[in-house]
Amino acid sequence: MAPFYRATCEQLGWEMDSALLTQMETSNAAELSTLAEKLKDAEENEGESEIAAALLARAEFYQRVGNKAETLKSYGETFKKTVALGPKLDLVLAEVRVALFFDDLKLAASTIERAKALLEDGGDWERRNRLKVYEAVYLIAIRSFAKASSLLLDSIATFTATELVSYNDFVMYTVVASLIAVPRAEIKLKVIEAPEILQVIGEVPHLAPLLNGLYDCQYSTLMRALVHMTEALKADRYLHQHARFYSREVRVLAYAQFLESYRSVSTAAMAQSFGISSETLDQDLSG
């Protein structure tokens, strides 16, 4: 990943290891030379499908080494040589992955719209469902949890986008987004009792206590899980910028749910239910 290494060092002000960089660039040059020979041979001796395959191999190489500009350029060239709708959609979805990897959310949004336009001309259900996951991940990255939740819940039974996120991460995103977006009356059926979520929710640390703690009004359990989940979200590539916002929204939801049951309640009694001090509760509520 020489291009990515160079860009990262420039962005973060790190000193580059020139020997390592030279070694990587030499290796890349050799592989590019081989790919160029295959492309030339395809152009001189083969048909359009072989040319498209050679262009795709070059695009995938640039993607693997982290060269954003050349990756997008090569995918564009491959797209022009591709006839079938399915492979065209695969190319556009690959461009969305590149945009998300480099946190280029404007490019991700426009490329998702390109994919939607292609799907209007047809497209199989598998690619349609993959696009839903891609769009949901983009929506999570821009803090649009309600729209993301709807798409994620629609995709639970048909999830196949493992090239973008693992199934456990997909379930985590679904639960995290749904917790603050889905009405309480619906969350039991759509989330808590969903077989696909039940299969793996125990494998994601603190996710089940977060979900069940709020629904079952076990507020001290919820607050403990929320502390750990907030730290986990800070390390997530799509949610790290929204971890504090998410923590606040869950607390607002929990406090409002608790207070619906009372005409009046002392801060001491409420703080005890949430497992926090009265001073912390007072500071939280005042905000």
N, C-alpha and C positions, 0 to 999 in steps of 0.2 A: 504493500500500500504506500508506495513512494509519494504519489501526488497528495494523498491524504495526510501523510506524515509531514510533508513540506508545508501544506496549508495550515495544519494544526500548530506547528512550531511558529509560523508567522503570526497566527491569530493570538496565541497565548504568550508570545515573546520568549519561547524556549530556544536554547542553543541547539542547533541541529548537529547530529552526529554525521559528519561529512562522509566518513568511511562507510557507515551503514547505508546512507542515502545513495552513494555511488554503487554499492553492491545491489541494492534493490532496483535502481534504474537500469543497471546492466542486465539484470535478470528480466526486467520488463521489456527492454529493447529486443532481447532475443525472442521472447514470446510474441511480441508484436510483429517481428520480421516473419515468423512462421505463419501468423494469421494473415499477413499481407500477401504472402505467397499463395495461400489457399484461396484468398479472395481473387487474386489475379488469375489463377487457374480456372476458378469458377466462371469468371467473366469471359475468358477466352474459349473455354471448352464445354461449359455446362449451361443449364437453363436458368430461368428466373428463380426457381425455388432453391437451387443450389447457391445462387448469388445471395439470396435473402438469408440462407443458413450461415454463409460465411460472414455476412454483415452482422448477424445476430451474435455470432461467436466473438466478434471484435467488440461489440457493444457490451456483452457480458464480461469481457476481460476488463474494459475500462471501468465498469461498475464495481468489479471485484477489487480493483486497486484504488478506488475512491477518487477517480477523475470525473468530476461532475459534468463539466462542459463537454468533454469528448463523449461521455456516456450518452448525454441527451442528444448530441449531434448524431451519434451512431444509431441510436434508437430511431431517430427521425428518418435516417437513410434506409434503415431496415423496413420501417413502416411503408415507405413509398414502394418498396419492392414486394410487399406482402399483399396478397389478394384476399384470402379468406378472412371473414369477420372475426372468428375466434382468436386466431393468432394476432390479429391487429389489436384486439382488446387486451391480450396478454402483454403486448408491447406497451400499451398505454398504462396498464397497471404497474408495470416495471418502472415506468417514469414516475408514477406516484410514489413508489417506494424510495426512489432516488430523492425526490423532493422532501419526503418525510425524514429521510436519513440526514439530510443537510439542513433540516429545520426551515426549508423554504416553503412557508405555508401559502403564500400567494400562488406559487407554481403548483402546489398540491391542489389548491382549490380549482384552478383553471384546468388542470389535467383531469381531475375528477369529472368536471363538466364535459370535457371531451369524451370521456368514457361513457357518460350518460347519453350523449348524443349518438354515439356508435350503437348503444344498446337499443335505441329507438328503431334501428334498422334490423333488429333481430338479437341474437345472442342467447346462449343457453342459460338455464337456471343457475348452474354452478358458478358461472362468471358473474351473473347478476348478484348472487349472494356474496361472492368475494368482494364485489364493489361496495356492497353495504358495509362490510367490515372496514374496508379502506376508508370510506367516508366517515364512519363512526370514529375511527382513530384520529382522523383529521379534526373532527368536531371536538373530541376530547382535548386535543392540543390547543384549540382556540377557546376552550372553556364553555362549549355549548353542550352541557350535560343532558338536557332534556331531549334534544334531537338525537344525540349519540345513543342514549338509552333506548329509544324507540327502535333504532336500526340494529343495535346489538341484540335486543330481545327477539327481533324478527329473525336473527341469524343463528340463534342458539342451536336449533335442531339440524342445521345444515352447514355448520362451520367447517370450512376447508382451507382458510387463508393462513395456513401455518408458515408460509413464506414471509408473512408480515409479523405475526405475533404467535406465541405458543397458546395452546388451548387454556392452560392455567391463567395466563395473563389475560386472555379474552374473557374468561369468567370473572376475573378480578375487575376488569374494566366494566363489565356488565353490572356487577353488584354495586360497585362504587358509584357509577353514574345513576343507577336506578334508585339507590337509597335516598338521594335528594331530589329525584325527578318524578318517580312513580308515586301516585297517591297511596296512602296507607291501605285503603280498601282493596287495592289491586296488587299490592306488593307480595302478599302471601301466595296468591295463585301464580303470578308471573315470575316471581324470583325465589321465594323461600321454598316452595314446593316443586319447582322445576326440576325434573329428573337430571337434566344435563348439568345443572349447577350443583345439585346434591352429590353428584359423582365425584367432584373434585374440590368442592369448597373447603373441605378439611385439609387439603394439601397446600392451601394458601394461608400462611400464618395470619391470625387475628381477623380474618375476613368473616368467619361465621359468628364470632362474638359481636362484631360490629353490626352485622345485619340483624341477628336475633336479639341483641341487646336493646336496639331501638324498638323493634316490633313488639317484644315481650315486656317492654317498660322496665328492663333491668339496667337502670341508668349508670350505676357504678361499673358494671361490666362493659357497657358501651364506652364509657370514658377511658377506661384502661385500654381497650382495643383501639380506640381512636388515636391515642398517643402513639402506639406502635405503628398503626397504619399510616399516620402522617409522616413518620420517619421513612417508611417504605415508599410512600409516594414521592418524597423528596429525591429518591434515587431512581425514579422511573423516567424514562426518556420523554414521555408524552405528558406526564402529570406533574413533573417536578416544579414547574412555575406556578402551579395552582394548589399546592399542598396546603398552604396557610388558608387560602380561600375555602378550600374544601372542609378543612377542620372547623372553620367558623360556621359554615353552612350546616354542618351536621349538628353542632352545638345549638344553633338557633332552632333547628327542627326539634331537637330533644327538649330544650327548655319550653318551647311553645306547646309541645305535646304534653309535657308534665303539667303545665299551668292550666291546661284546658280542664283538668279534673278538679280544680279548686276555685272557690270564690276568693279565698285569701290563704296565704301560707307564709310562714316565717322563712327568712333566708337560711336560718340554721337548719330547719327541717329539710328544706330543699337541697342544701349543700350536702347533708348527710345522705340523701338519696343518690346524689351524683358522686359521692366519694371524694369530694373536694372541700376545701375550707370555705367558710363564709366570706372571707376576704376575697378569695379567688372568684367565687360566684358573683359577688357584688361587682367586682371589676369587669367580669365577663358580661354581665347583664347590662351594665352601664354603657358598654360599647355597642 
